[in-house]
Amino acid sequence: MKTITWADFEKVAMHVGTIIKVEDFPEAKKPAYKVWVDFGEEIGTKKTSAQVTFHYTKHDLLGKQILGVINFEPKQIANFTSEFLLTGFADTDGNIIISTVEKPTPNGSKLI
């Protein structure tokens, strides 16, 4: 594993946000949802594509607080622009489990 410096880590803007909207994304190559997240007043709402359809329904995701990396360059996925990375971990079969916070946290809070 390659190590990084503290300065490298400080460049990653990982913030808490609340999922406020979820839509199907039939144009994606792999099963995915379009997800909109409220990252608080300073950052605002950002959208992303998330391959989390195995463990989550659209209804399950609404209101869930997640961890997102918000300072990646936008990425075009089919006809949709992804503005942040929704973080998660693969289960034993490779299906993604979303990274969340244990207790309610103000939207926009930065991982420290």
Phi and psi in radians as a Rosetta constraint file:
Dihedral C 1 N 2 CA 2 C 2 CIRCULARHARMONIC -1.413 0.35
Dihedral N 2 CA 2 C 2 N 3 CIRCULARHARMONIC 2.344 0.35
Dihedral C 2 N 3 CA 3 C 3 CIRCULARHARMONIC -1.539 0.35
Dihedral N 3 CA 3 C 3 N 4 CIRCULARHARMONIC 2.755 0.35
Dihedral C 3 N 4 CA 4 C 4 CIRCULARHARMONIC -2.198 0.35
Dihedral N 4 CA 4 C 4 N 5 CIRCULARHARMONIC 2.876 0.35
Dihedral C 4 N 5 CA 5 C 5 CIRCULARHARMONIC -1.588 0.35
Dihedral N 5 CA 5 C 5 N 6 CIRCULARHARMONIC 2.902 0.35
Dihedral C 5 N 6 CA 6 C 6 CIRCULARHARMONIC -1.052 0.35
Dihedral N 6 CA 6 C 6 N 7 CIRCULARHARMONIC -0.637 0.35
Dihedral C 6 N 7 CA 7 C 7 CIRCULARHARMONIC -1.094 0.35
Dihedral N 7 CA 7 C 7 N 8 CIRCULARHARMONIC -0.649 0.35
Dihedral C 7 N 8 CA 8 C 8 CIRCULARHARMONIC -1.084 0.35
Dihedral N 8 CA 8 C 8 N 9 CIRCULARHARMONIC -0.816 0.35
Dihedral C 8 N 9 CA 9 C 9 CIRCULARHARMONIC -1.088 0.35
Dihedral N 9 CA 9 C 9 N 10 CIRCULARHARMONIC -0.671 0.35
Dihedral C 9 N 10 CA 10 C 10 CIRCULARHARMONIC -1.112 0.35
Dihedral N 10 CA 10 C 10 N 11 CIRCULARHARMONIC -0.339 0.35
Dihedral C 10 N 11 CA 11 C 11 CIRCULARHARMONIC -1.310 0.35
Dihedral N 11 CA 11 C 11 N 12 CIRCULARHARMONIC -0.343 0.35
Dihedral C 11 N 12 CA 12 C 12 CIRCULARHARMONIC -1.456 0.35
Dihedral N 12 CA 12 C 12 N 13 CIRCULARHARMONIC 2.068 0.35
Dihedral C 12 N 13 CA 13 C 13 CIRCULARHARMONIC -1.690 0.35
Dihedral N 13 CA 13 C 13 N 14 CIRCULARHARMONIC 1.550 0.35
Dihedral C 13 N 14 CA 14 C 14 CIRCULARHARMONIC -1.803 0.35
Dihedral N 14 CA 14 C 14 N 15 CIRCULARHARMONIC 2.070 0.35
Dihedral C 14 N 15 CA 15 C 15 CIRCULARHARMONIC -2.237 0.35
Dihedral N 15 CA 15 C 15 N 16 CIRCULARHARMONIC 2.746 0.35
Dihedral C 15 N 16 CA 16 C 16 CIRCULARHARMONIC -1.510 0.35
Dihedral N 16 CA 16 C 16 N 17 CIRCULARHARMONIC 2.440 0.35
Dihedral C 16 N 17 CA 17 C 17 CIRCULARHARMONIC -2.585 0.35
Dihedral N 17 CA 17 C 17 N 18 CIRCULARHARMONIC 2.875 0.35
Dihedral C 17 N 18 CA 18 C 18 CIRCULARHARMONIC -1.947 0.35
Dihedral N 18 CA 18 C 18 N 19 CIRCULARHARMONIC 2.268 0.35
Dihedral C 18 N 19 CA 19 C 19 CIRCULARHARMONIC -1.206 0.35
Dihedral N 19 CA 19 C 19 N 20 CIRCULARHARMONIC 2.170 0.35
Dihedral C 19 N 20 CA 20 C 20 CIRCULARHARMONIC -2.010 0.35
Dihedral N 20 CA 20 C 20 N 21 CIRCULARHARMONIC -0.241 0.35
Dihedral C 20 N 21 CA 21 C 21 CIRCULARHARMONIC -2.730 0.35
Dihedral N 21 CA 21 C 21 N 22 CIRCULARHARMONIC 2.434 0.35
Dihedral C 21 N 22 CA 22 C 22 CIRCULARHARMONIC -2.445 0.35
Dihedral N 22 CA 22 C 22 N 23 CIRCULARHARMONIC 2.340 0.35
Dihedral C 22 N 23 CA 23 C 23 CIRCULARHARMONIC -2.305 0.35
Dihedral N 23 CA 23 C 23 N 24 CIRCULARHARMONIC 2.708 0.35
Dihedral C 23 N 24 CA 24 C 24 CIRCULARHARMONIC -1.115 0.35
Dihedral N 24 CA 24 C 24 N 25 CIRCULARHARMONIC 2.710 0.35
Dihedral C 24 N 25 CA 25 C 25 CIRCULARHARMONIC -2.321 0.35
Dihedral N 25 CA 25 C 25 N 26 CIRCULARHARMONIC 1.257 0.35
Dihedral C 25 N 26 CA 26 C 26 CIRCULARHARMONIC -1.144 0.35
Dihedral N 26 CA 26 C 26 N 27 CIRCULARHARMONIC -0.345 0.35
Dihedral C 26 N 27 CA 27 C 27 CIRCULARHARMONIC -1.353 0.35
Dihedral N 27 CA 27 C 27 N 28 CIRCULARHARMONIC -0.260 0.35
Dihedral C 27 N 28 CA 28 C 28 CIRCULARHARMONIC -1.195 0.35
Dihedral N 28 CA 28 C 28 N 29 CIRCULARHARMONIC 2.570 0.35
Dihedral C 28 N 29 CA 29 C 29 CIRCULARHARMONIC -1.155 0.35
Dihedral N 29 CA 29 C 29 N 30 CIRCULARHARMONIC -0.669 0.35
Dihedral C 29 N 30 CA 30 C 30 CIRCULARHARMONIC -1.970 0.35
Dihedral N 30 CA 30 C 30 N 31 CIRCULARHARMONIC 2.650 0.35
Dihedral C 30 N 31 CA 31 C 31 CIRCULARHARMONIC -0.928 0.35
Dihedral N 31 CA 31 C 31 N 32 CIRCULARHARMONIC 2.238 0.35
Dihedral C 31 N 32 CA 32 C 32 CIRCULARHARMONIC -2.708 0.35
Dihedral N 32 CA 32 C 32 N 33 CIRCULARHARMONIC 2.879 0.35
Dihedral C 32 N 33 CA 33 C 33 CIRCULARHARMONIC -2.011 0.35
Dihedral N 33 CA 33 C 33 N 34 CIRCULARHARMONIC 2.709 0.35
Dihedral C 33 N 34 CA 34 C 34 CIRCULARHARMONIC -1.586 0.35
Dihedral N 34 CA 34 C 34 N 35 CIRCULARHARMONIC 2.255 0.35
Dihedral C 34 N 35 CA 35 C 35 CIRCULARHARMONIC -2.253 0.35
Dihedral N 35 CA 35 C 35 N 36 CIRCULARHARMONIC 2.313 0.35
Dihedral C 35 N 36 CA 36 C 36 CIRCULARHARMONIC -1.946 0.35
Dihedral N 36 CA 36 C 36 N 37 CIRCULARHARMONIC 2.346 0.35
Dihedral C 36 N 37 CA 37 C 37 CIRCULARHARMONIC -2.251 0.35
Dihedral N 37 CA 37 C 37 N 38 CIRCULARHARMONIC 2.333 0.35
Dihedral C 37 N 38 CA 38 C 38 CIRCULARHARMONIC -1.525 0.35
Dihedral N 38 CA 38 C 38 N 39 CIRCULARHARMONIC 1.955 0.35
Dihedral C 38 N 39 CA 39 C 39 CIRCULARHARMONIC -1.750 0.35
Dihedral N 39 CA 39 C 39 N 40 CIRCULARHARMONIC 0.403 0.35
Dihedral C 39 N 40 CA 40 C 40 CIRCULARHARMONIC 1.597 0.35
Dihedral N 40 CA 40 C 40 N 41 CIRCULARHARMONIC 3.019 0.35
Dihedral C 40 N 41 CA 41 C 41 CIRCULARHARMONIC -1.067 0.35
Dihedral N 41 CA 41 C 41 N 42 CIRCULARHARMONIC -0.736 0.35
Dihedral C 41 N 42 CA 42 C 42 CIRCULARHARMONIC -1.218 0.35
Dihedral N 42 CA 42 C 42 N 43 CIRCULARHARMONIC -0.677 0.35
Dihedral C 42 N 43 CA 43 C 43 CIRCULARHARMONIC -1.639 0.35
Dihedral N 43 CA 43 C 43 N 44 CIRCULARHARMONIC -0.721 0.35
Dihedral C 43 N 44 CA 44 C 44 CIRCULARHARMONIC 1.584 0.35
Dihedral N 44 CA 44 C 44 N 45 CIRCULARHARMONIC -2.837 0.35
Dihedral C 44 N 45 CA 45 C 45 CIRCULARHARMONIC -1.654 0.35
Dihedral N 45 CA 45 C 45 N 46 CIRCULARHARMONIC 2.346 0.35
Dihedral C 45 N 46 CA 46 C 46 CIRCULARHARMONIC -2.228 0.35
Dihedral N 46 CA 46 C 46 N 47 CIRCULARHARMONIC 2.733 0.35
Dihedral C 46 N 47 CA 47 C 47 CIRCULARHARMONIC -2.123 0.35
Dihedral N 47 CA 47 C 47 N 48 CIRCULARHARMONIC 2.700 0.35
Dihedral C 47 N 48 CA 48 C 48 CIRCULARHARMONIC -2.678 0.35
Dihedral N 48 CA 48 C 48 N 49 CIRCULARHARMONIC 2.891 0.35
Dihedral C 48 N 49 CA 49 C 49 CIRCULARHARMONIC -1.767 0.35
Dihedral N 49 CA 49 C 49 N 50 CIRCULARHARMONIC 2.346 0.35
Dihedral C 49 N 50 CA 50 C 50 CIRCULARHARMONIC -2.344 0.35
Dihedral N 50 CA 50 C 50 N 51 CIRCULARHARMONIC 2.177 0.35
Dihedral C 50 N 51 CA 51 C 51 CIRCULARHARMONIC -1.530 0.35
Dihedral N 51 CA 51 C 51 N 52 CIRCULARHARMONIC 1.209 0.35
Dihedral C 51 N 52 CA 52 C 52 CIRCULARHARMONIC -2.167 0.35
Dihedral N 52 CA 52 C 52 N 53 CIRCULARHARMONIC 0.403 0.35
Dihedral C 52 N 53 CA 53 C 53 CIRCULARHARMONIC -1.269 0.35
Dihedral N 53 CA 53 C 53 N 54 CIRCULARHARMONIC -0.316 0.35
Dihedral C 53 N 54 CA 54 C 54 CIRCULARHARMONIC -1.220 0.35
Dihedral N 54 CA 54 C 54 N 55 CIRCULARHARMONIC -0.805 0.35
Dihedral C 54 N 55 CA 55 C 55 CIRCULARHARMONIC -1.666 0.35
Dihedral N 55 CA 55 C 55 N 56 CIRCULARHARMONIC -0.224 0.35
Dihedral C 55 N 56 CA 56 C 56 CIRCULARHARMONIC -2.348 0.35
Dihedral N 56 CA 56 C 56 N 57 CIRCULARHARMONIC 2.404 0.35
Dihedral C 56 N 57 CA 57 C 57 CIRCULARHARMONIC -1.581 0.35
Dihedral N 57 CA 57 C 57 N 58 CIRCULARHARMONIC 2.924 0.35
Dihedral C 57 N 58 CA 58 C 58 CIRCULARHARMONIC -1.020 0.35
Dihedral N 58 CA 58 C 58 N 59 CIRCULARHARMONIC -0.718 0.35
Dihedral C 58 N 59 CA 59 C 59 CIRCULARHARMONIC -1.105 0.35
Dihedral N 59 CA 59 C 59 N 60 CIRCULARHARMONIC -0.689 0.35
Dihedral C 59 N 60 CA 60 C 60 CIRCULARHARMONIC -1.037 0.35
Dihedral N 60 CA 60 C 60 N 61 CIRCULARHARMONIC -0.601 0.35
Dihedral C 60 N 61 CA 61 C 61 CIRCULARHARMONIC -1.386 0.35
Dihedral N 61 CA 61 C 61 N 62 CIRCULARHARMONIC -0.533 0.35
Dihedral C 61 N 62 CA 62 C 62 CIRCULARHARMONIC -1.042 0.35
Dihedral N 62 CA 62 C 62 N 63 CIRCULARHARMONIC 2.225 0.35
Dihedral C 62 N 63 CA 63 C 63 CIRCULARHARMONIC 1.512 0.35
Dihedral N 63 CA 63 C 63 N 64 CIRCULARHARMONIC -0.138 0.35
Dihedral C 63 N 64 CA 64 C 64 CIRCULARHARMONIC -1.291 0.35
Dihedral N 64 CA 64 C 64 N 65 CIRCULARHARMONIC 2.355 0.35
Dihedral C 64 N 65 CA 65 C 65 CIRCULARHARMONIC -1.538 0.35
Dihedral N 65 CA 65 C 65 N 66 CIRCULARHARMONIC 2.338 0.35
Dihedral C 65 N 66 CA 66 C 66 CIRCULARHARMONIC -2.247 0.35
Dihedral N 66 CA 66 C 66 N 67 CIRCULARHARMONIC 2.962 0.35
Dihedral C 66 N 67 CA 67 C 67 CIRCULARHARMONIC -1.881 0.35
Dihedral N 67 CA 67 C 67 N 68 CIRCULARHARMONIC 2.226 0.35
Dihedral C 67 N 68 CA 68 C 68 CIRCULARHARMONIC -2.283 0.35
Dihedral N 68 CA 68 C 68 N 69 CIRCULARHARMONIC 2.491 0.35
Dihedral C 68 N 69 CA 69 C 69 CIRCULARHARMONIC -1.583 0.35
Dihedral N 69 CA 69 C 69 N 70 CIRCULARHARMONIC 2.002 0.35
Dihedral C 69 N 70 CA 70 C 70 CIRCULARHARMONIC -1.786 0.35
Dihedral N 70 CA 70 C 70 N 71 CIRCULARHARMONIC -0.004 0.35
Dihedral C 70 N 71 CA 71 C 71 CIRCULARHARMONIC -1.959 0.35
Dihedral N 71 CA 71 C 71 N 72 CIRCULARHARMONIC 0.459 0.35
Dihedral C 71 N 72 CA 72 C 72 CIRCULARHARMONIC -1.412 0.35
Dihedral N 72 CA 72 C 72 N 73 CIRCULARHARMONIC 2.708 0.35
Dihedral C 72 N 73 CA 73 C 73 CIRCULARHARMONIC -1.159 0.35
Dihedral N 73 CA 73 C 73 N 74 CIRCULARHARMONIC 2.575 0.35
Dihedral C 73 N 74 CA 74 C 74 CIRCULARHARMONIC -0.999 0.35
Dihedral N 74 CA 74 C 74 N 75 CIRCULARHARMONIC 2.572 0.35
Dihedral C 74 N 75 CA 75 C 75 CIRCULARHARMONIC -2.246 0.35
Dihedral N 75 CA 75 C 75 N 76 CIRCULARHARMONIC 2.258 0.35
Dihedral C 75 N 76 CA 76 C 76 CIRCULARHARMONIC -1.430 0.35
Dihedral N 76 CA 76 C 76 N 77 CIRCULARHARMONIC 2.158 0.35
Dihedral C 76 N 77 CA 77 C 77 CIRCULARHARMONIC -2.183 0.35
Dihedral N 77 CA 77 C 77 N 78 CIRCULARHARMONIC 1.888 0.35
Dihedral C 77 N 78 CA 78 C 78 CIRCULARHARMONIC 0.955 0.35
Dihedral N 78 CA 78 C 78 N 79 CIRCULARHARMONIC -2.146 0.35
Dihedral C 78 N 79 CA 79 C 79 CIRCULARHARMONIC -1.749 0.35
Dihedral N 79 CA 79 C 79 N 80 CIRCULARHARMONIC 0.431 0.35
Dihedral C 79 N 80 CA 80 C 80 CIRCULARHARMONIC -2.316 0.35
Dihedral N 80 CA 80 C 80 N 81 CIRCULARHARMONIC 2.408 0.35
Dihedral C 80 N 81 CA 81 C 81 CIRCULARHARMONIC -1.735 0.35
Dihedral N 81 CA 81 C 81 N 82 CIRCULARHARMONIC 2.099 0.35
Dihedral C 81 N 82 CA 82 C 82 CIRCULARHARMONIC -1.539 0.35
Dihedral N 82 CA 82 C 82 N 83 CIRCULARHARMONIC 2.227 0.35
Dihedral C 82 N 83 CA 83 C 83 CIRCULARHARMONIC -1.849 0.35
Dihedral N 83 CA 83 C 83 N 84 CIRCULARHARMONIC -0.166 0.35
Dihedral C 83 N 84 CA 84 C 84 CIRCULARHARMONIC -2.724 0.35
Dihedral N 84 CA 84 C 84 N 85 CIRCULARHARMONIC 2.947 0.35
Dihedral C 84 N 85 CA 85 C 85 CIRCULARHARMONIC -1.826 0.35
Dihedral N 85 CA 85 C 85 N 86 CIRCULARHARMONIC 2.059 0.35
Dihedral C 85 N 86 CA 86 C 86 CIRCULARHARMONIC -1.369 0.35
Dihedral N 86 CA 86 C 86 N 87 CIRCULARHARMONIC 2.099 0.35
Dihedral C 86 N 87 CA 87 C 87 CIRCULARHARMONIC -1.511 0.35
Dihedral N 87 CA 87 C 87 N 88 CIRCULARHARMONIC 2.705 0.35
Dihedral C 87 N 88 CA 88 C 88 CIRCULARHARMONIC -3.059 0.35
Dihedral N 88 CA 88 C 88 N 89 CIRCULARHARMONIC -3.111 0.35
Dihedral C 88 N 89 CA 89 C 89 CIRCULARHARMONIC -2.260 0.35
Dihedral N 89 CA 89 C 89 N 90 CIRCULARHARMONIC 2.549 0.35
Dihedral C 89 N 90 CA 90 C 90 CIRCULARHARMONIC -1.427 0.35
Dihedral N 90 CA 90 C 90 N 91 CIRCULARHARMONIC 2.410 0.35
Dihedral C 90 N 91 CA 91 C 91 CIRCULARHARMONIC -1.366 0.35
Dihedral N 91 CA 91 C 91 N 92 CIRCULARHARMONIC -3.020 0.35
Dihedral C 91 N 92 CA 92 C 92 CIRCULARHARMONIC -1.120 0.35
Dihedral N 92 CA 92 C 92 N 93 CIRCULARHARMONIC -0.339 0.35
Dihedral C 92 N 93 CA 93 C 93 CIRCULARHARMONIC -1.765 0.35
Dihedral N 93 CA 93 C 93 N 94 CIRCULARHARMONIC 0.055 0.35
Dihedral C 93 N 94 CA 94 C 94 CIRCULARHARMONIC 1.570 0.35
Dihedral N 94 CA 94 C 94 N 95 CIRCULARHARMONIC 0.074 0.35
Dihedral C 94 N 95 CA 95 C 95 CIRCULARHARMONIC -1.475 0.35
Dihedral N 95 CA 95 C 95 N 96 CIRCULARHARMONIC 2.446 0.35
Dihedral C 95 N 96 CA 96 C 96 CIRCULARHARMONIC -1.462 0.35
Dihedral N 96 CA 96 C 96 N 97 CIRCULARHARMONIC 2.341 0.35
Dihedral C 96 N 97 CA 97 C 97 CIRCULARHARMONIC -1.935 0.35
Dihedral N 97 CA 97 C 97 N 98 CIRCULARHARMONIC 2.156 0.35
Dihedral C 97 N 98 CA 98 C 98 CIRCULARHARMONIC -1.219 0.35
Dihedral N 98 CA 98 C 98 N 99 CIRCULARHARMONIC 2.465 0.35
Dihedral C 98 N 99 CA 99 C 99 CIRCULARHARMONIC -1.324 0.35
Dihedral N 99 CA 99 C 99 N 100 CIRCULARHARMONIC 2.253 0.35
Dihedral C 99 N 100 CA 100 C 100 CIRCULARHARMONIC -2.290 0.35
Dihedral N 100 CA 100 C 100 N 101 CIRCULARHARMONIC 3.096 0.35
Dihedral C 100 N 101 CA 101 C 101 CIRCULARHARMONIC -1.831 0.35
Dihedral N 101 CA 101 C 101 N 102 CIRCULARHARMONIC 2.645 0.35
Dihedral C 101 N 102 CA 102 C 102 CIRCULARHARMONIC -1.261 0.35
Dihedral N 102 CA 102 C 102 N 103 CIRCULARHARMONIC -0.633 0.35
Dihedral C 102 N 103 CA 103 C 103 CIRCULARHARMONIC -2.276 0.35
Dihedral N 103 CA 103 C 103 N 104 CIRCULARHARMONIC 2.742 0.35
Dihedral C 103 N 104 CA 104 C 104 CIRCULARHARMONIC -0.935 0.35
Dihedral N 104 CA 104 C 104 N 105 CIRCULARHARMONIC 2.340 0.35
Dihedral C 104 N 105 CA 105 C 105 CIRCULARHARMONIC -2.330 0.35
Dihedral N 105 CA 105 C 105 N 106 CIRCULARHARMONIC 2.481 0.35
Dihedral C 105 N 106 CA 106 C 106 CIRCULARHARMONIC -1.021 0.35
Dihedral N 106 CA 106 C 106 N 107 CIRCULARHARMONIC 2.309 0.35
Dihedral C 106 N 107 CA 107 C 107 CIRCULARHARMONIC -0.989 0.35
Dihedral N 107 CA 107 C 107 N 108 CIRCULARHARMONIC 2.384 0.35
Dihedral C 107 N 108 CA 108 C 108 CIRCULARHARMONIC 1.699 0.35
Dihedral N 108 CA 108 C 108 N 109 CIRCULARHARMONIC -0.227 0.35
Dihedral C 108 N 109 CA 109 C 109 CIRCULARHARMONIC -1.007 0.35
Dihedral N 109 CA 109 C 109 N 110 CIRCULARHARMONIC 2.389 0.35
Dihedral C 109 N 110 CA 110 C 110 CIRCULARHARMONIC -1.650 0.35
Dihedral N 110 CA 110 C 110 N 111 CIRCULARHARMONIC 2.446 0.35
Dihedral C 110 N 111 CA 111 C 111 CIRCULARHARMONIC -1.113 0.35
Dihedral N 111 CA 111 C 111 N 112 CIRCULARHARMONIC 2.272 0.35
